[in-house]
């Protein structure tokens, strides 16, 4: 079952319109957190659009689109996982499947080998119900 859930998460990027750059990937996974915590302005040339939020017994998952303002294309999807246990919020990026090998490997390494199957399942359930194919 874990392999099936992981494979489905890996195929979510096919709904994006353009490649995700390493800079965009890093912004979604690290820069956005710094921006929120420091009260900084949004990344220039981009806007975020909320897709939705799902709450589960272990925490909540929020999904946003990172959109390039120059051509209104989707750069990546951001998944924000907030555990109820008081642990730290985690930020995940779902890049376009035609992105550079470096970006794709970073994305795959986020989910492969994850020992917390319940968190992975919760993220999948949220993305499955909030992102329409």
Beta strands, then each sheet from edge to edge (+ up, - down):
strand 1: 46-55
strand 2: 59-68
strand 3: 74-83
strand 4: 90-95
sheet 1: 1+ 2- 3+ 4-
end
